[in-house]
Amino acid sequence: MKKILLFAALLYAGSSACAQNANDNKAPLNVIVFGAHPDDCDLGAGGIASIYSSMGHKVKFVSLTNGDAGHQDIGGGELAKRRLAETKEVAKRLGISYDVLDNHDGELMPTLENRLAVIRKIREWNADLVIAPRTNDYHPDHRNTGVVVQDAAYLVIVPNILSSVPPLTKNPVFLYFRDRFQRPNPFRPDIAIDITNVLAKKVDGLDAHVSQFYEWLPWTNQDLANVPKDVVERKKWLFTSMEKRSAVNPEIKVSLEKWYGAEKAKDIKFVEVFEICEYGKQPDASEIKRLFPMLPR
């Protein structure tokens, strides 16, 4: 009789675990993306954000600065207000949430205050997946955003850190955006996601950042004279730029073939690519497919 009861208990536990796993797979994912400035998240993950949103998952972009220095003609509170309005428009276009912290552009430091702010955001979002820049980058704000998020990676599960906000019960997976920097180590394309069919949607989000993509960034690249004045034409101009930025190279092709198979991979034109951070949960292939439900099964 005892053996029968034990078997029944084990059978129930197993079925409960299977049911829980099934529920976990059906539950909406919570994805949070950190950038240094309003528009950074959009560049690195705007494509997957639109896909997640269309699939019923939740995405939040967080800018750690208010972007009040990124313009050639205006700055301070006037620019910060304009850039905040741009993020609100992006949120509408992509179907996501977008938060902007009130730190000055160009002055971001990996302070305890900023670390706790990031921990709070991750916990309150109950994040399954966290994406941020690597710590080797040309801009100090980008580097320090990477440091702050790395510093938060373990602490999000520690109850006595920021005890006013309940800790996560399981560590999220942390990923890095794609970048072009080689030292001290180059970006590794662990996960490549096809955004061919949503590149226009991504560009629609970027298009809302008028102050950046049609004014400031062209000015820094000495290309302002080539930006079309017509709003339709300038969006086409931006799309062409994003085609180049999102193109597949030989290294990324290997990653695409891993996740999509060689036959499907050869038809993929545009991608967003991510590197798995050594901090946080270390995902296997099945976990990556759970976190990226747009990947083929």
N, C-alpha and C positions, 0 to 999 in steps of 0.2 A: 504493500500500500504506500509506504514511504517513497519507494522508487517511482511509483506512478505519480504521486504528488510532486516529487522533485522534477520529473520529466515535464509535467504540466506547467510548473513554474518556469522552467527554462524555455519551454515553447512560448509561453506568454511573454517572457522578457524579450525573446528573439523577435516575436511578431511586433511587440511595442517598439523595439529599436528600428525595425524595418519601416514601421509606420512613421516614426519620427524622422527617419532619413528621407522618406518620401515627402513628408510635409516640409522638411528643410529645403528640398529641391524645388518645391512649388512656391515657397514663400518668396516674396519680392526681395531682391538683393538691395543692400544699402551701400552705395559707392560714394566715397568722398575724395575729392581731388584738391590738392593744395598747390597754389602758385604764389609767386612773390608779388605779382601785379595783376590788376584786372586785364585780362586777355591771355595770361600765361596758361591757365587751365584749358582754355578754349583751343589754343594751338596744339597742346599735347594730347588732349582727350576729347575734343569737341565731337569727333566722329562717333566714338563709342558711346559718348553721353547721349547722343540722339538715338542710337540703337537701343540702349538700355531703356530710355524713356518710352520709346515706341513699344517695348516689350512689357511695360508695366513695372519696371524697376525704378528705384529712387536714386537720384544723383544730386550731389551737392558740390558746387565749386566754392572754394574759399581762397580769397586773395589776402595775403598777410600784410600788404600795404594798401594805402588808398590811391596810389598812383599819382600823387600830387606834384611830381617833378617831371613826368614824361611828356613834355611838349616844348616846342620851340618858341611859342608866343604867349602862352598863359601858364599859370602855375598856382600852387597853394590851394586855398579853399575852393576857388572857382573851378580849377581843374579837377579836384577831388569830387566835387559835386557832379560835374559832367561825366566823369568816369563811372561814378556810382549809377547814374541814370543809364549809362550804356550797359552795365551788367544786368540791370533790371529788364532791359529789352532782350538781352541774350537769354535770360531765364524764360521769358515768354516764348521766344522762338524755338528753343531747344526742349522746353518742357521740364526744366530742372529748377533747383534752388541755387541761389548765388549770394554768398556773404562776403562782405569786405570789411577787414579790420582796419582800425584807424591808426595805423603806423605810417610815418612819413616814408615816402618813396626815397630810396637811396640811403636810408638810415637803419634798415632792419638788422637787428642783432639777435643772436641765439640766447636770449635772456630767459631766466626762469619764468617771467611773466608771459612771454610768448610761448614757451613750452607748455605751460598750464593752459593757455588759450587753445592750443592745438589739441591737447589731451581732452579738454572739454568738448571741442567740436566733434572729435572722433567718437567719444562716448555718447554724446547726445544723439548722434546720427546712428548709433549702434552699428558701426561700419563693419561690413564684411571684407571690403577692399579699400585700400588707401593708396593713392598715387601722388607722387611728388617728384621734384627734380633731383638729380644727383648733386653731390656736393662739389663737383668740379665743373665750373662754368665761368663765363667771362664777367658776369654781373654779381657783385657781392650779395645783393638781395636774393638772387637765385641760389647761390651757395648756402646762404644762411637759412633759407627756407628748407633746403635739404637737411641741414644739420638739425634744425628744430624738429622736423618730422621724425628723423632718425632717433633723436633723443626721447621722443614721445612713444616710440614703437613698443617698447617693453612696458613702460609705465602705465599704459592705458588699462592694464589688468591688475595693477597694484592698488588695493583698497585704501591704503593710508596716504596715497598721493592724490591730492585734490578730492578729499573725502566727501566734499559736498555734492559730488556727482558720482553715482554708482559706477563701479568699474565694469569693464566688459568681462564677460565670463569666459570668452575665448579670444585669443589674439587674432586680429585680422591679418590678411596677406598684404604686404607692403610692396609696391612696385615703383620703378623709376620711369619717368618720361624718356623718350629718345632724345639724344643730343649728338653733337658732332665732335666732342672733345676727346682727345686721345691720351692725355696725361693726367694723372698717373696710370690710368687704365681706360681703354675705350669702352663705349657702351656695348652691351651684349644683348642682342635681340632674342630674348627668351620666348616672348609671346608676340606674334604678329596677327593683327586683326584686319580683315578685309573691310575697308570703308568705301569701296568703289561706288556703291549705290547711294551712299549718304554724304559724299564729298560736297555736293551742292548744299545739303542741309548744314554741314559744318561751316561752309563759307557764308551761309546766311547768318549764322551766329557771329562769325568774325566781322561781318559787314556792319553789325551794330556798334562795333568799336570804331566809330568814325575818327575819333581823335587820334587813334593809333595807326590803323592800317591805311588811312588816306592822308594823314598829316604828319604825325611824329616819326613813324618808322621810315617812310619815304624820305623825309628830311634828313634823318641820320645817315641814310644810304645815298644821299645826294641824288635822289631819284624823284623828287617832288614834282618836277616839271612834267614827268611822264604819267602822272596820275590823271585819268580822264575826269573832266568836270561833270559829265553826265552821270547820274546815280546808277543807271543801268549799265553803262559802259565800264564804270569803275569797279562794279561788282564782278563783271567778266574779267577785268584785269586782275582782280584779287584771286579769282578762281584759277586763272592760269598760274599765278604764283604758287598757290596751294597744290596744284597738280605736280609741280616740280618738287615741292617740299615733301609730298606724300608718296613719291614714286618708289617702286621696288628696286632694290639693288641686289647683287648676288648673295650677300650675307643674309639679307631679309628673305630672299627666296627660299633659302634652306629652312628657315623657321616656318614660312608659309606651307611648305611641303610637309613639314612635320605635323601641322595642325589641320591642314585642309586636304592633304594628299596631293601628289604631283599633278594629277589631271585637273583638279579644281584650281590649284595654285597658279597654273600657267595663264589663267584667265583673269587673275586679280591684278588690277592696275595701281590701286592706291591703298595705303595701309597706315595704321597707327601701331607703334611697336613699343614694347615695354620690357624692362629688365626686372627680374625678381630680386628684391632686397634681401640681404642676409639676415636682417632683423625681422621680427614678426614670424607668423606661421610660414612654414616651408611647404608649399603645395606640391602634390604629385599631379600627374596628368588628369586624373579624374576630378580633382579639386579645381584645377584650372578650367576644365570644361564646365564645372558647376558655376564658377565665378564669371565665366564668359559664355553664357548660354547661346550666343550667336555662332559659336563654333559648331561645326558638324558633329553629329553623334556617331 
